[in-house]
Amino acid sequence: MRRNLSDRLMRLVHFLPGLVLFTLTWAAGPAASANEPSDGQTTAVTVMTVQTASPTQTHRLLGRVEPIESVALRARIEGFLKARLFDEGEKVVQGQTLFQIERAPYQTALEQAQAQRLQAQAQRQNALADYRRKQDMQQKNLISQAELDQAEAASISAKAQVQLAQAAVDNAQRELGYTAIESPIDGVIGLSHYTRGNLVNPASGALAQVHQLDPIYVSLEISERALLPFRRDLKLGERTLQAALADTPHPRLVLSDGSQYAHTGQFTFLGNEVNPATDSIKIRARFDNPNHQLLPGQFVTLVIEQTRDQPALMVPQKALQKDRKGTFVLVVNAQNQVEERRIQLGETYDHQIEVTSGLQAGERVITQGLQKVRPGQTVSPMPAEAD
């Protein structure tokens, strides 16, 4: 029995080293595979070499097309429409007659006013002659001073009647002119809201609308934050706002179907206050519109591109990682080992962001494969393809 116990102990002694070796190998195996692939190859990652550049920031903002000038044609007198002298949707020029109101009643009123003026002028001439005669008579003591004063008052009153008659003539001529409704601007006329034979007056509302379409405005509101670099680039100094705006980047337009508008614009207006409800400021740009492709009320996308004056160190946003300590990137050093770098960020430009500290030009940051590596690991870096 003692021999059997001794044999069992001997077998256990021979078995324990193998068990310990197996246990150590099993425990070390996963840790080694976490750092290196099981087949001995290093992990491939995509890297980008950090460089200084003058990046361009692109803003895409929704804007609305507005006419530079727009006029609602209205009747200034009452009368029946005798004629509509245009085709809806056609171009019109300043001074062109577009509606004609019946002239006859106003022509008659003018002739009556002219006749009353003649009558007043005759009475004035008679009163003046009577006053002059009585002046002579008073000098000869043939009439009293009171009678002379009455003649003088009659002469002054007759003069006032002439002036009233002249004012009536002027008013009648003006109202006769109002029978022809003209366009005060060059532009394109829209639909007519009244046809021939209708009675119109100042309360009738707009008879038609004329818009100036070339050039034309695009107005929009931009956030105060997005506008800050734009305002810094203005460099007003002693210049007027218009002169400063003339030196800003020319905006582009994208239409609702995604196509690019053929003409670039020029900023002409920058608001002088922030809308507290939207934290935005109104700006406006002017665009040539020779083919009338842009119409009032139309929505368009205005594209503003701002290029930074001073070069900056830039990295793509997809290379950034964050934790409780802040922002960091993974860098591949000269030995192709991964290093962690804590960085400070500046302004954002589209898909890139400025790095103010923590990196140097020429270093390689990992942009793809971040989840597969960790600091201290050896990797196989591959350069990123150019965008």
C-alpha positions in Angstrom: 0.0 0.0 0.0 2.9 2.3 0.8 4.3 1.5 -2.6 1.1 2.5 -4.4 1.1 5.8 -2.6 4.7 6.4 -3.6 4.0 5.7 -7.2 1.1 8.2 -7.2 3.3 10.9 -5.7 6.0 10.3 -8.3 3.4 10.6 -11.2 2.1 13.9 -9.7 5.6 15.3 -9.5 6.2 14.5 -13.2 2.8 16.0 -14.2 3.1 19.4 -12.4 5.8 21.0 -14.5 3.8 20.3 -17.7 0.7 21.7 -16.1 2.5 24.9 -15.0 4.1 25.3 -18.5 0.7 24.9 -20.2 -0.9 27.4 -17.8 1.8 30.0 -18.5 1.6 29.5 -22.3 -2.2 29.9 -22.2 -2.0 33.1 -20.1 0.7 34.6 -22.3 -0.9 33.7 -25.6 -3.8 36.3 -25.7 -1.6 39.1 -24.4 0.9 38.5 -27.1 -1.8 38.4 -29.8 -3.2 41.7 -28.6 0.1 43.5 -29.5 1.0 41.6 -32.7 -1.0 39.5 -35.2 -0.8 35.8 -34.7 0.9 35.3 -38.1 3.8 37.7 -37.1 2.7 40.5 -39.5 2.2 44.1 -38.2 -1.1 45.9 -38.3 -1.7 48.1 -41.3 -2.9 51.7 -40.7 -3.5 54.7 -42.9 -1.5 57.8 -42.0 -1.4 61.4 -43.1 1.7 63.6 -42.9 0.9 66.8 -41.0 1.6 69.9 -43.0 1.0 73.6 -42.7 -1.5 75.1 -45.1 -3.8 78.1 -45.7 -7.1 76.2 -45.5 -10.3 77.3 -47.1 -13.5 77.2 -45.0 -16.7 76.8 -47.0 -20.1 78.0 -45.7 -23.3 76.8 -47.4 -26.3 79.0 -46.4 -29.9 79.1 -47.5 -30.8 82.4 -49.1 -33.8 84.0 -50.8 -33.8 85.9 -54.1 -35.1 89.5 -53.8 -35.5 92.2 -56.5 -33.4 95.3 -56.2 -36.5 97.3 -57.1 -40.1 96.3 -57.0 -43.1 98.4 -57.7 -46.8 97.7 -57.2 -48.7 99.7 -59.9 -51.8 101.4 -58.4 -54.5 103.7 -59.6 -54.1 107.2 -58.1 -57.6 108.3 -59.3 -60.9 106.7 -59.9 -62.0 105.7 -63.3 -62.8 102.9 -65.7 -59.8 101.0 -67.3 -59.9 101.7 -71.0 -56.8 99.6 -72.0 -54.1 97.3 -70.7 -51.0 98.1 -72.9 -48.7 95.2 -72.1 -48.3 91.5 -72.3 -48.0 89.8 -69.0 -44.5 88.7 -68.3 -42.8 91.0 -70.8 -40.0 93.4 -70.2 -41.0 97.0 -69.6 -39.0 100.2 -69.4 -39.2 103.3 -67.2 -41.9 105.7 -68.4 -43.8 103.1 -70.4 -47.6 103.4 -70.2 -49.1 100.1 -68.9 -52.7 100.9 -68.1 -55.0 103.7 -69.4 -57.9 105.0 -67.4 -60.7 106.8 -69.1 -59.5 110.3 -69.9 -62.8 112.1 -70.8 -64.0 113.1 -67.3 -60.6 114.4 -66.4 -60.2 116.2 -69.7 -63.5 117.9 -69.1 -62.4 118.8 -65.5 -59.2 120.4 -66.9 -61.1 122.5 -69.4 -63.5 123.7 -66.7 -60.6 124.7 -64.5 -58.9 126.5 -67.4 -62.2 128.4 -68.0 -62.5 129.4 -64.4 -58.9 130.6 -64.5 -59.7 132.9 -67.4 -62.7 134.2 -65.6 -60.6 134.9 -62.5 -57.9 136.6 -64.6 -60.5 138.9 -66.1 -61.9 139.8 -62.7 -58.4 140.4 -61.4 -57.6 142.7 -64.4 -60.9 144.6 -63.8 -60.3 145.0 -60.1 -56.7 146.2 -60.7 -57.8 148.8 -63.2 -60.5 150.0 -60.8 -58.0 150.3 -58.0 -55.6 152.4 -60.2 -58.5 154.8 -61.2 -59.5 155.3 -57.6 -55.9 156.0 -56.6 -56.0 159.0 -59.1 -59.4 160.1 -57.8 -58.2 160.0 -54.2 -55.2 162.1 -55.0 -57.7 164.7 -56.3 -59.8 164.3 -53.2 -62.7 163.0 -55.3 -63.2 159.9 -53.1 -62.5 159.0 -49.5 -59.6 156.9 -48.3 -62.2 154.2 -47.3 -63.3 153.8 -50.9 -59.7 153.5 -52.0 -59.1 150.8 -49.4 -62.1 148.9 -50.6 -60.8 148.9 -54.2 -57.3 147.8 -53.0 -58.9 144.9 -51.1 -61.0 143.9 -54.1 -57.8 143.9 -56.3 -55.9 141.6 -53.8 -58.9 139.3 -53.5 -59.1 139.0 -57.3 -55.4 138.1 -57.4 -56.0 135.4 -54.9 -58.8 134.0 -57.0 -56.5 133.8 -60.0 -54.0 131.8 -57.8 -56.8 129.5 -56.7 -57.9 129.0 -60.3 -54.3 128.2 -61.3 -54.1 125.6 -58.6 -57.3 124.0 -59.8 -55.8 123.9 -63.3 -52.6 122.3 -62.0 -54.6 119.7 -60.1 -56.8 118.9 -63.1 -53.7 118.5 -65.3 -52.1 116.2 -62.7 -55.2 114.0 -62.4 -55.4 113.9 -66.2 -51.8 112.6 -66.2 -52.7 110.0 -63.7 -55.1 108.4 -66.2 -51.9 106.9 -67.8 -50.3 104.5 -65.4 -46.6 104.2 -66.2 -43.8 102.0 -65.0 -41.3 103.9 -62.8 -38.6 101.4 -63.3 -37.1 99.0 -65.9 -38.1 95.4 -65.2 -40.5 92.6 -65.9 -44.2 92.9 -65.3 -46.3 90.1 -63.9 -49.9 89.2 -64.0 -52.6 91.9 -64.4 -55.2 91.8 -61.6 -57.7 93.9 -63.5 -59.0 93.8 -67.1 -60.4 96.5 -69.3 -63.8 97.9 -68.2 -63.2 97.5 -64.5 -63.6 100.5 -62.2 -60.4 101.1 -60.2 -59.4 103.6 -57.6 -56.7 104.1 -55.0 -58.3 101.4 -52.8 -58.3 98.8 -55.5 -54.8 97.5 -54.6 -52.1 96.6 -57.0 -53.1 96.4 -60.7 -49.8 94.6 -61.5 -46.3 94.2 -60.1 -43.0 95.2 -61.8 -39.7 93.6 -60.6 -36.2 94.6 -61.6 -34.6 91.2 -62.3 -31.1 92.1 -63.6 -29.2 92.5 -61.4 -30.9 90.9 -58.5 -30.3 90.4 -54.7 -29.8 87.2 -52.7 -30.5 87.9 -49.0 -29.8 85.6 -46.1 -29.0 85.4 -42.4 -25.6 84.0 -41.1 -24.8 83.1 -37.6 -22.6 85.5 -35.6 -20.0 82.7 -35.1 -19.7 82.0 -38.8 -19.5 85.7 -39.6 -16.6 86.5 -37.2 -13.9 85.4 -39.7 -15.7 87.3 -42.4 -15.8 90.5 -40.4 -12.1 90.1 -39.5 -11.3 89.9 -43.2 -13.2 93.1 -44.0 -10.4 95.3 -42.7 -12.6 98.4 -42.7 -10.1 101.0 -41.4 -10.8 104.3 -43.0 -12.7 102.7 -45.9 -16.4 102.6 -46.4 -18.3 99.4 -45.9 -19.0 99.2 -49.7 -15.3 99.5 -50.5 -14.4 96.8 -47.9 -17.1 94.5 -49.2 -15.8 94.8 -52.7 -12.6 93.0 -51.5 -14.3 90.1 -49.9 -14.6 86.6 -51.7 -17.2 86.5 -54.4 -20.0 84.1 -53.3 -21.4 81.4 -55.6 -24.9 80.0 -55.9 -26.2 76.5 -56.1 -29.7 76.1 -57.5 -32.4 73.8 -56.2 -31.5 71.1 -58.7 -27.9 71.0 -57.5 -26.5 72.9 -60.5 -24.1 75.8 -60.2 -25.3 79.2 -61.2 -23.2 80.7 -63.9 -22.4 84.1 -62.3 -20.6 84.9 -59.1 -21.9 87.7 -56.9 -20.7 90.6 -54.8 -21.6 91.4 -51.3 -23.3 94.7 -51.0 -24.8 94.8 -47.5 -23.8 93.7 -44.0 -26.3 94.2 -41.1 -25.4 96.4 -38.2 -27.1 94.4 -35.5 -27.6 90.8 -34.4 -31.0 89.3 -34.3 -31.3 88.1 -30.6 -33.9 85.5 -31.5 -31.7 83.7 -34.1 -28.2 85.0 -33.1 -27.7 85.9 -36.8 -26.9 88.9 -38.9 -28.4 89.7 -42.3 -26.2 89.9 -45.3 -26.9 90.5 -49.0 -25.2 89.9 -52.3 -25.9 91.1 -55.8 -25.8 88.8 -58.8 -26.1 89.5 -62.6 -29.2 87.8 -63.9 -29.3 88.4 -67.7 -31.4 85.4 -68.5 -33.8 85.9 -65.5 -32.9 82.5 -64.2 -33.3 83.8 -60.6 -36.7 85.0 -59.6 -38.0 86.8 -56.5 -38.9 84.5 -53.7 -36.7 81.7 -55.0 -34.6 79.7 -52.5 -30.9 79.1 -53.4 -27.8 78.0 -51.6 -25.2 80.6 -51.3 -21.6 79.3 -51.0 -19.0 81.4 -49.3 -15.4 80.3 -49.3 -12.9 81.9 -46.9 -9.2 81.2 -47.2 -7.0 81.7 -44.1 -4.4 84.4 -44.5 -1.8 82.8 -42.2 -0.7 79.2 -42.7 -1.8 76.7 -39.9 -1.0 73.2 -38.9 -4.0 71.1 -40.1 -5.2 67.5 -39.4 -8.3 65.8 -40.6 -11.2 65.6 -38.1 -11.4 61.8 -38.5 -7.9 61.5 -36.8 -9.1 63.1 -33.6 -10.0 61.0 -30.5 -11.3 62.2 -27.1 -11.4 61.0 -23.6 -11.8 62.6 -20.2 -8.4 64.2 -20.4 -9.1 66.0 -23.7 -8.3 65.5 -27.4 -5.5 63.4 -28.7 -4.2 61.7 -31.9 -2.1 58.6 -32.5 1.2 59.3 -34.2 3.5 56.8 -36.0 7.1 57.6 -35.2 10.3 56.9 -37.2 10.4 53.3 -35.8 6.8 52.8 -37.0 5.6 52.6 -33.4 2.4 54.2 -32.2 2.5 57.2 -29.9 -0.3 59.1 -28.2 -0.2 62.9 -28.5 -2.3 65.4 -26.6 -3.2 68.4 -28.7 -4.9 71.8 -28.6 -7.3 72.7 -31.3 -8.1 76.0 -33.1 -10.6 76.8 -35.9 -12.4 74.2 -38.0 -12.2 74.4 -41.8 -14.6 71.9 -43.5 -13.2 68.4 -42.7 -9.9 69.7 -41.2 -9.1 71.4 -38.0 -6.3 73.6 -36.8 -3.8 72.2 -34.3 -2.2 75.0 -32.1 0.0 72.7 -30.0 1.1 69.1 -29.6 2.1 68.3 -33.2 4.8 69.4 -35.6 4.9 69.5 -39.3 6.1 66.3 -40.9 4.7 64.0 -38.3 2.4 61.1 -39.3 -1.0 60.8 -37.7 -3.2 57.8 -38.1 -6.5 58.5 -39.9 -7.8 54.9 -40.4 -7.3 51.8 -38.3 -7.4 53.6 -35.0 -9.5 50.9 -33.4 -6.9 48.2 -34.1 -3.9 49.8 -32.5 -2.6 51.2 -29.2 0.4 53.2 -28.0 3.7 51.2 -28.2 2.5 48.9 -30.9 4.5 48.5 -34.1 2.4 49.1 -37.3 2.7 49.2 -41.0 1.9 52.8 -42.1 0.3 53.4 -45.5 0.0 57.0 -46.8 -3.6 58.2 -47.2 -4.8 58.8 -50.7 -5.2 62.5 -51.7 -8.7 63.8 -51.6 
